[in-house]
Amino acid sequence: MPDHHHIDFRNVTVRYGNDIALDGLDFHVRKNTIFGIVGPANSGKTTLLKCINRTIDFTSTASVDGRVRIDGENVREIKNVYSLRRRIGMVFPLPVGLPLSIYENVAYGPRRAGIHDKGQLDEIVERCLKQSVLWDEVKDRLHSLGTKLSGGQQQRLTLARALSLEPEILCLDEFSIAIDPVTTMKIEDVLVNLREKMTIILVTNLIQQAQRIADDMMFLNDSDIVEIGPTAELFANPKHTLTAKYLSGEMG
């Protein structure tokens, strides 16, 4: 596996008002790997993702100390935040479909990036819908409203939209929460292949999902890192009692 650090967190602390959401996090994510993040609710997992593409900026009460770097570049110093977000695909637990057709939901980003050739857009839409395991279900109704799809289908449409600009980093926040297990497994296979082209950060409440596909894994609890390392090692020989309890299902 490659060991180039794609993402670096250095002493990152995030507060919402006086409440600490992340407490001095130090870790790195290797390029072209799947990095799994697990932990109980309110441990800071979603906040961590928001620091990477600076959607944390949308929360007026949030303050961020420390440095988040992508390929050595401090994201807080990037002046064009829109170009940063184009490099980072983000899928949150609840799908946010645009009030557009299925086709236009996926084509929207590429159009904004200057791609207008219909043949090229058709290829992008088909590729992304196949990667999100949605193509076979919608290929005959691409011009119907995306918001009319079921919750699980909308979640996959959101994933297709995130992939449409071929991001260098893909952040998935419990993407499978509304998707059936069989489809989830198919998407996991796609993610394993996609890591050849991008770095994937996978926040999941499914411990077995992290075990199946994450190269490295971090266990967050109470806004701090309890343990981090190669996934196989964490499952086979956790160094902290809290990690062992969480991975065995003794704590939620």
Contacts in CASP RR format, 6 or more apart in sequence:
PFRMAT RR
TARGET T0000
AUTHOR 0000-0000-0000
METHOD contacts of the structure
MODEL  1
MPDHHHIDFRNVTVRYGNDIALDGLDFHVRKNTIFGIVGPANSGKTTLLK
CINRTIDFTSTASVDGRVRIDGENVREIKNVYSLRRRIGMVFPLPVGLPL
SIYENVAYGPRRAGIHDKGQLDEIVERCLKQSVLWDEVKDRLHSLGTKLS
GGQQQRLTLARALSLEPEILCLDEFSIAIDPVTTMKIEDVLVNLREKMTI
ILVTNLIQQAQRIADDMMFLNDSDIVEIGPTAELFANPKHTLTAKYLSGE
MG
1 30 0 8 1.000
1 32 0 8 1.000
1 33 0 8 1.000
1 215 0 8 1.000
2 30 0 8 1.000
2 31 0 8 1.000
2 32 0 8 1.000
2 33 0 8 1.000
3 30 0 8 1.000
4 30 0 8 1.000
4 31 0 8 1.000
5 28 0 8 1.000
5 29 0 8 1.000
5 30 0 8 1.000
5 31 0 8 1.000
5 72 0 8 1.000
6 28 0 8 1.000
6 29 0 8 1.000
6 30 0 8 1.000
6 31 0 8 1.000
6 32 0 8 1.000
6 70 0 8 1.000
6 71 0 8 1.000
6 168 0 8 1.000
6 169 0 8 1.000
6 199 0 8 1.000
7 28 0 8 1.000
7 29 0 8 1.000
7 52 0 8 1.000
7 68 0 8 1.000
7 69 0 8 1.000
7 70 0 8 1.000
7 169 0 8 1.000
7 199 0 8 1.000
7 201 0 8 1.000
8 27 0 8 1.000
8 28 0 8 1.000
8 29 0 8 1.000
8 67 0 8 1.000
8 68 0 8 1.000
8 69 0 8 1.000
8 72 0 8 1.000
9 25 0 8 1.000
9 26 0 8 1.000
9 27 0 8 1.000
9 28 0 8 1.000
9 48 0 8 1.000
9 51 0 8 1.000
9 67 0 8 1.000
9 68 0 8 1.000
10 26 0 8 1.000
10 66 0 8 1.000
10 67 0 8 1.000
10 68 0 8 1.000
10 69 0 8 1.000
11 24 0 8 1.000
11 25 0 8 1.000
11 26 0 8 1.000
11 65 0 8 1.000
11 66 0 8 1.000
11 67 0 8 1.000
12 22 0 8 1.000
12 24 0 8 1.000
12 25 0 8 1.000
12 26 0 8 1.000
12 51 0 8 1.000
12 64 0 8 1.000
12 65 0 8 1.000
12 66 0 8 1.000
12 67 0 8 1.000
12 68 0 8 1.000
13 20 0 8 1.000
13 22 0 8 1.000
13 23 0 8 1.000
13 24 0 8 1.000
13 25 0 8 1.000
13 64 0 8 1.000
13 65 0 8 1.000
13 66 0 8 1.000
14 20 0 8 1.000
14 21 0 8 1.000
14 22 0 8 1.000
14 44 0 8 1.000
14 47 0 8 1.000
14 51 0 8 1.000
14 56 0 8 1.000
14 62 0 8 1.000
14 63 0 8 1.000
14 64 0 8 1.000
14 65 0 8 1.000
15 21 0 8 1.000
15 62 0 8 1.000
15 63 0 8 1.000
16 59 0 8 1.000
16 61 0 8 1.000
16 62 0 8 1.000
17 61 0 8 1.000
17 62 0 8 1.000
17 63 0 8 1.000
20 223 0 8 1.000
21 44 0 8 1.000
21 47 0 8 1.000
21 62 0 8 1.000
21 223 0 8 1.000
22 44 0 8 1.000
22 47 0 8 1.000
22 48 0 8 1.000
22 51 0 8 1.000
22 223 0 8 1.000
22 224 0 8 1.000
23 223 0 8 1.000
23 224 0 8 1.000
24 66 0 8 1.000
24 224 0 8 1.000
25 48 0 8 1.000
25 224 0 8 1.000
25 225 0 8 1.000
26 225 0 8 1.000
27 218 0 8 1.000
27 225 0 8 1.000
27 228 0 8 1.000
29 35 0 8 1.000
29 199 0 8 1.000
29 201 0 8 1.000
29 216 0 8 1.000
30 199 0 8 1.000
30 215 0 8 1.000
30 216 0 8 1.000
31 199 0 8 1.000
32 195 0 8 1.000
32 196 0 8 1.000
32 197 0 8 1.000
32 198 0 8 1.000
32 199 0 8 1.000
33 195 0 8 1.000
33 199 0 8 1.000
33 200 0 8 1.000
33 215 0 8 1.000
33 216 0 8 1.000
34 191 0 8 1.000
34 192 0 8 1.000
34 195 0 8 1.000
34 200 0 8 1.000
34 202 0 8 1.000
34 213 0 8 1.000
34 214 0 8 1.000
34 215 0 8 1.000
34 216 0 8 1.000
35 199 0 8 1.000
35 200 0 8 1.000
35 201 0 8 1.000
35 202 0 8 1.000
35 214 0 8 1.000
35 215 0 8 1.000
35 216 0 8 1.000
35 217 0 8 1.000
35 218 0 8 1.000
36 201 0 8 1.000
36 202 0 8 1.000
36 203 0 8 1.000
36 204 0 8 1.000
36 210 0 8 1.000
36 214 0 8 1.000
36 216 0 8 1.000
36 217 0 8 1.000
36 218 0 8 1.000
36 231 0 8 1.000
37 45 0 8 1.000
37 48 0 8 1.000
37 201 0 8 1.000
37 202 0 8 1.000
37 203 0 8 1.000
37 204 0 8 1.000
37 217 0 8 1.000
37 218 0 8 1.000
37 220 0 8 1.000
38 45 0 8 1.000
38 203 0 8 1.000
38 204 0 8 1.000
38 205 0 8 1.000
38 207 0 8 1.000
38 210 0 8 1.000
38 217 0 8 1.000
38 218 0 8 1.000
38 219 0 8 1.000
38 220 0 8 1.000
38 246 0 8 1.000
38 247 0 8 1.000
39 45 0 8 1.000
39 205 0 8 1.000
39 219 0 8 1.000
39 220 0 8 1.000
39 221 0 8 1.000
39 246 0 8 1.000
39 252 0 8 1.000
40 221 0 8 1.000
40 246 0 8 1.000
40 251 0 8 1.000
40 252 0 8 1.000
43 220 0 8 1.000
43 221 0 8 1.000
43 222 0 8 1.000
43 223 0 8 1.000
44 220 0 8 1.000
44 223 0 8 1.000
45 173 0 8 1.000
45 203 0 8 1.000
45 220 0 8 1.000
46 92 0 8 1.000
46 173 0 8 1.000
46 203 0 8 1.000
47 56 0 8 1.000
47 62 0 8 1.000
48 203 0 8 1.000
48 220 0 8 1.000
49 90 0 8 1.000
49 171 0 8 1.000
49 173 0 8 1.000
49 201 0 8 1.000
49 203 0 8 1.000
50 56 0 8 1.000
50 59 0 8 1.000
51 64 0 8 1.000
51 68 0 8 1.000
51 75 0 8 1.000
52 68 0 8 1.000
52 70 0 8 1.000
52 75 0 8 1.000
52 88 0 8 1.000
52 169 0 8 1.000
52 171 0 8 1.000
52 201 0 8 1.000
53 75 0 8 1.000
53 84 0 8 1.000
53 85 0 8 1.000
53 88 0 8 1.000
53 89 0 8 1.000
53 90 0 8 1.000
53 171 0 8 1.000
54 75 0 8 1.000
54 76 0 8 1.000
54 78 0 8 1.000
54 81 0 8 1.000
54 84 0 8 1.000
54 85 0 8 1.000
55 85 0 8 1.000
55 90 0 8 1.000
56 62 0 8 1.000
56 64 0 8 1.000
57 81 0 8 1.000
64 76 0 8 1.000
67 74 0 8 1.000
67 76 0 8 1.000
68 74 0 8 1.000
68 75 0 8 1.000
68 76 0 8 1.000
69 75 0 8 1.000
70 84 0 8 1.000
70 87 0 8 1.000
70 169 0 8 1.000
75 84 0 8 1.000
78 84 0 8 1.000
86 113 0 8 1.000
86 165 0 8 1.000
86 167 0 8 1.000
87 167 0 8 1.000
87 168 0 8 1.000
87 169 0 8 1.000
88 167 0 8 1.000
88 168 0 8 1.000
88 169 0 8 1.000
88 170 0 8 1.000
88 171 0 8 1.000
89 162 0 8 1.000
89 163 0 8 1.000
89 165 0 8 1.000
89 167 0 8 1.000
89 169 0 8 1.000
89 170 0 8 1.000
89 171 0 8 1.000
90 162 0 8 1.000
90 171 0 8 1.000
90 173 0 8 1.000
91 155 0 8 1.000
91 158 0 8 1.000
91 159 0 8 1.000
91 162 0 8 1.000
91 170 0 8 1.000
91 171 0 8 1.000
91 172 0 8 1.000
91 173 0 8 1.000
91 175 0 8 1.000
92 158 0 8 1.000
92 173 0 8 1.000
93 173 0 8 1.000
93 174 0 8 1.000
93 175 0 8 1.000
93 177 0 8 1.000
93 178 0 8 1.000
95 151 0 8 1.000
95 152 0 8 1.000
95 154 0 8 1.000
95 155 0 8 1.000
95 157 0 8 1.000
95 158 0 8 1.000
95 178 0 8 1.000
96 158 0 8 1.000
97 105 0 8 1.000
97 146 0 8 1.000
97 147 0 8 1.000
97 154 0 8 1.000
97 157 0 8 1.000
97 158 0 8 1.000
97 161 0 8 1.000
98 104 0 8 1.000
98 105 0 8 1.000
98 108 0 8 1.000
98 146 0 8 1.000
98 161 0 8 1.000
99 145 0 8 1.000
99 147 0 8 1.000
100 108 0 8 1.000
100 145 0 8 1.000
100 146 0 8 1.000
101 142 0 8 1.000
101 143 0 8 1.000
101 144 0 8 1.000
101 145 0 8 1.000
101 146 0 8 1.000
102 129 0 8 1.000
102 138 0 8 1.000
102 141 0 8 1.000
102 142 0 8 1.000
102 143 0 8 1.000
102 144 0 8 1.000
102 145 0 8 1.000
102 146 0 8 1.000
102 149 0 8 1.000
102 157 0 8 1.000
103 125 0 8 1.000
103 142 0 8 1.000
103 143 0 8 1.000
105 146 0 8 1.000
105 157 0 8 1.000
105 160 0 8 1.000
105 161 0 8 1.000
106 124 0 8 1.000
106 125 0 8 1.000
106 128 0 8 1.000
106 129 0 8 1.000
106 157 0 8 1.000
106 160 0 8 1.000
106 161 0 8 1.000
106 164 0 8 1.000
107 121 0 8 1.000
107 124 0 8 1.000
107 125 0 8 1.000
107 164 0 8 1.000
108 161 0 8 1.000
108 164 0 8 1.000
109 161 0 8 1.000
109 164 0 8 1.000
109 165 0 8 1.000
110 120 0 8 1.000
110 121 0 8 1.000
110 124 0 8 1.000
110 164 0 8 1.000
110 165 0 8 1.000
111 121 0 8 1.000
113 165 0 8 1.000
115 121 0 8 1.000
115 124 0 8 1.000
124 164 0 8 1.000
125 142 0 8 1.000
125 160 0 8 1.000
125 164 0 8 1.000
126 135 0 8 1.000
126 139 0 8 1.000
127 163 0 8 1.000
128 160 0 8 1.000
128 161 0 8 1.000
128 163 0 8 1.000
128 164 0 8 1.000
129 135 0 8 1.000
129 138 0 8 1.000
129 139 0 8 1.000
129 157 0 8 1.000
129 160 0 8 1.000
131 159 0 8 1.000
131 160 0 8 1.000
131 163 0 8 1.000
131 190 0 8 1.000
131 194 0 8 1.000
132 156 0 8 1.000
132 157 0 8 1.000
132 159 0 8 1.000
132 160 0 8 1.000
132 163 0 8 1.000
132 187 0 8 1.000
132 190 0 8 1.000
133 156 0 8 1.000
133 183 0 8 1.000
133 186 0 8 1.000
133 187 0 8 1.000
133 190 0 8 1.000
134 153 0 8 1.000
134 156 0 8 1.000
134 157 0 8 1.000
134 160 0 8 1.000
137 153 0 8 1.000
138 144 0 8 1.000
138 149 0 8 1.000
138 153 0 8 1.000
146 154 0 8 1.000
146 157 0 8 1.000
147 154 0 8 1.000
149 157 0 8 1.000
151 178 0 8 1.000
152 178 0 8 1.000
152 179 0 8 1.000
152 180 0 8 1.000
154 178 0 8 1.000
155 175 0 8 1.000
155 176 0 8 1.000
155 177 0 8 1.000
155 178 0 8 1.000
155 179 0 8 1.000
156 179 0 8 1.000
156 183 0 8 1.000
156 187 0 8 1.000
159 172 0 8 1.000
159 175 0 8 1.000
159 187 0 8 1.000
162 170 0 8 1.000
163 170 0 8 1.000
163 194 0 8 1.000
166 197 0 8 1.000
166 198 0 8 1.000
167 198 0 8 1.000
168 198 0 8 1.000
168 199 0 8 1.000
169 198 0 8 1.000
169 199 0 8 1.000
169 200 0 8 1.000
169 201 0 8 1.000
170 191 0 8 1.000
170 194 0 8 1.000
170 198 0 8 1.000
170 199 0 8 1.000
170 200 0 8 1.000
170 201 0 8 1.000
171 200 0 8 1.000
171 201 0 8 1.000
171 203 0 8 1.000
172 191 0 8 1.000
172 200 0 8 1.000
172 201 0 8 1.000
172 202 0 8 1.000
172 203 0 8 1.000
172 204 0 8 1.000
173 203 0 8 1.000
174 203 0 8 1.000
174 204 0 8 1.000
174 205 0 8 1.000
175 187 0 8 1.000
175 202 0 8 1.000
176 184 0 8 1.000
176 187 0 8 1.000
176 204 0 8 1.000
176 206 0 8 1.000
176 209 0 8 1.000
177 205 0 8 1.000
179 187 0 8 1.000
184 209 0 8 1.000
188 209 0 8 1.000
188 212 0 8 1.000
188 213 0 8 1.000
191 200 0 8 1.000
191 202 0 8 1.000
191 213 0 8 1.000
192 213 0 8 1.000
194 200 0 8 1.000
195 215 0 8 1.000
202 209 0 8 1.000
202 210 0 8 1.000
202 213 0 8 1.000
202 214 0 8 1.000
204 210 0 8 1.000
207 246 0 8 1.000
207 247 0 8 1.000
207 249 0 8 1.000
210 217 0 8 1.000
210 231 0 8 1.000
211 231 0 8 1.000
211 235 0 8 1.000
214 231 0 8 1.000
215 230 0 8 1.000
215 231 0 8 1.000
216 228 0 8 1.000
216 229 0 8 1.000
216 230 0 8 1.000
216 231 0 8 1.000
217 228 0 8 1.000
217 229 0 8 1.000
217 230 0 8 1.000
217 231 0 8 1.000
217 234 0 8 1.000
218 225 0 8 1.000
218 227 0 8 1.000
218 228 0 8 1.000
218 229 0 8 1.000
219 225 0 8 1.000
219 226 0 8 1.000
219 227 0 8 1.000
219 228 0 8 1.000
219 234 0 8 1.000
219 240 0 8 1.000
219 242 0 8 1.000
219 243 0 8 1.000
219 246 0 8 1.000
219 247 0 8 1.000
220 226 0 8 1.000
221 242 0 8 1.000
221 246 0 8 1.000
226 240 0 8 1.000
226 242 0 8 1.000
226 243 0 8 1.000
226 246 0 8 1.000
227 234 0 8 1.000
227 238 0 8 1.000
227 239 0 8 1.000
227 240 0 8 1.000
227 242 0 8 1.000
227 243 0 8 1.000
234 243 0 8 1.000
234 247 0 8 1.000
235 247 0 8 1.000
238 244 0 8 1.000
238 247 0 8 1.000
242 251 0 8 1.000
244 250 0 8 1.000
245 251 0 8 1.000
246 252 0 8 1.000
END
